Amino acid sequence: MTPTIETSLLIAGVSMAGIFVFMAIFYMLIIGLDKLLPFEEAKPVEQIVATSSDDGEEEYEQ
């Protein structure tokens, strides 16, 4: 092989390795943030239901 092709393959290999290292670090950062700040699901707003009693007054339940 010519020196130019060898150099270009070396540059390509180093670039691909750098990309995989970056992706691994980025993945670990995401996992760390997920453990540090866990997702909390929003609690639904309770609906107020009106019920009427026998004496004509309305009572509200949650």
Phi and psi in degrees as a GROMACS rama.xvg file:
@    title "Ramachandran Plot"
@    xaxis  label "Phi"
@    yaxis  label "Psi"
@TYPE xy
-80.5946  155.222  THR-2
-59.9326  -30.2443  PRO-3
-66.1108  -43.6253  THR-4
-67.4017  -40.5261  ILE-5
-62.0894  -42.2803  GLU-6
-65.5501  -41.3157  THR-7
-67.4307  -37.1475  SER-8
-67.408  -37.5269  LEU-9
-63.5924  -44.5484  LEU-10
-63.2455  -42.338  ILE-11
-63.9176  -41.5127  ALA-12
-64.8832  -43.172  GLY-13
-64.7421  -39.1172  VAL-14
-63.2986  -45.9356  SER-15
-65.0331  -39.8579  MET-16
-63.8607  -40.1137  ALA-17
-62.5947  -39.4913  GLY-18
-64.1252  -44.5116  ILE-19
-65.9577  -37.646  PHE-20
-64.8679  -44.6218  VAL-21
-60.4902  -44.864  PHE-22
-64.1773  -36.7592  MET-23
-66.35  -42.9569  ALA-24
-64.7109  -42.3638  ILE-25
-63.0263  -41.2274  PHE-26
-63.7392  -43.9603  TYR-27
-64.1595  -35.5204  MET-28
-63.7964  -42.6351  LEU-29
-64.2159  -44.6869  ILE-30
-62.5918  -42.4561  ILE-31
-63.3163  -42.2105  GLY-32
-66.8874  -34.5684  LEU-33
-66.844  -36.7677  ASP-34
-74.3778  -35.9256  LYS-35
-72.6797  -42.3219  LEU-36
-124.376  80.0425  LEU-37
-67.8118  152.505  PRO-38
-73.7898  130.444  PHE-39
-114.79  119.968  GLU-40
-70.8275  136.912  GLU-41
-67.5464  135.21  ALA-42
-80.3306  134.922  LYS-43
-67.8813  148.604  PRO-44
-71.3534  128.812  VAL-45
-72.2643  135.2  GLU-46
-83.6849  139.375  GLN-47
-91.4923  122.988  ILE-48
-110.652  127.127  VAL-49
-91.8629  128.676  ALA-50
-124.266  145.115  THR-51
-104.284  140.365  SER-52
-94.823  178.218  SER-53
-69.2347  -25.0844  ASP-54
-88.9935  8.9709  ASP-55
92.5917  -6.20097  GLY-56
-89.5564  145.316  GLU-57
-92.7388  135.51  GLU-58
-112.898  143.668  GLU-59
-110.191  128.853  TYR-60
-115.387  149.786  GLU-61
